[in-house]
Amino acid sequence: EEAESNTTIFATFPQLFPNYVKVPAKKEPNVVEELKPHFRDINATVRKSSYFESTNSISQWWQIQDLCDSKDYPFSYLSDKSCEYLPVVFFSDKIFTGTLGKFMSGYGILGFYTTFVFLLSRIIRGMFDNMSYHVIYTQMPCVDRVLQLCLDIYLVRERREFGLEEDLYAKLIFLYRSPETLIKWTKPFDESAKSKVAERRE
C-alpha cells in the first residue's frame, strides 16, 4: 500500500553548505577562502511516513534542498535548477602515478628539479672529467719537433741503426711522460727556427 507522507518541520540553515572546496593530496579538505561566498543557505525538511495502516511504524528522515531562487545562489548558471542536488565545486590537486608520481608527491617539484640538475651536472662532468689528462697530447701548439723526431726514428730504422733508434725512441717516450718538457718542445717556432728546420729538411 502506498505510503502516506507529510511535512512536519521546515527550517532554513544559514551559511551551512560550502560552495568551493579545495582537496589537497595529503591534507583535509577546506573551504577556498579566495572565492566568495564561502557558504550558502540550505532548506531542511523533516518528513514522516507510515508504510502500513495496520502497523504503527513511522519513518522519519531529513530532506535537504538548495535555495535555487535566492539572489545569492552561486550556481545560477546551471541548467538544472530543480534543487534536487547540492552542487559543490572541488579543486583537487593533481596526483601523479607510478615511480615519478611517488617521487613528485614525496619531494615536490623542487626536489625533482634539484635531482635533475644534479644528474645533468654529473653527466657533463663525466664527459669532461679526464680531459685535463689528455688535452696536453691532443692540443699541442706546434708538433713539428715531435713529428721530426718520429721521422728520425723511421729513418734510422731503415738504415738498421738500432742503437740510435732505441735512443730516439727513449727520447720520445720521455717527452710523453714529462708534460713540462713536452710543452717546451711544442712551443711555436720563431721565424729563424723555422728557416733552420726548413734548411735541415732540404
Stockholm file with secondary structure:
# STOCKHOLM 1.0

chainA/1-202         EEAESNTTIFATFPQLFPNYVKVPAKKEPNVVEELKPHFRDINATVRKSSYFESTNSISQWWQIQDLCDSKDYPFSYLSDKSCEYLPVVFFSDKIFTGTLGKFMSGYGILGFYTTFVFLLSRIIRGMFDNMSYHVIYTQMPCVDRVLQLCLDIYLVRERREFGLEEDLYAKLIFLYRSPETLIKWTKPFDESAKSKVAERRE
#=GR chainA/1-202 SS CCCEEEEEEEEEEEEEEESEEEECSSSCCEECTTSSCCEEEEEEEEEEEESCTTSCCEEEEEEEEECTTSTTCTTTTCSCCSCCSCCCEEEECCCCCHHHHHHHHHHHHHHHHHHHHHHHHHHHHHHHTTHHHHHHHHSCSCCHHHHHHHHHHHHHHHTTCHHHHHHHHHHHHHHHHCHHHHHHHTSCCCHHHHHHHHHHHC
#=GC SS_cons         CCCEEEEEEEEEEEEEEESEEEECSSSCCEECTTSSCCEEEEEEEEEEEESCTTSCCEEEEEEEEECTTSTTCTTTTCSCCSCCSCCCEEEECCCCCHHHHHHHHHHHHHHHHHHHHHHHHHHHHHHHTTHHHHHHHHSCSCCHHHHHHHHHHHHHHHTTCHHHHHHHHHHHHHHHHCHHHHHHHTSCCCHHHHHHHHHHHC
//
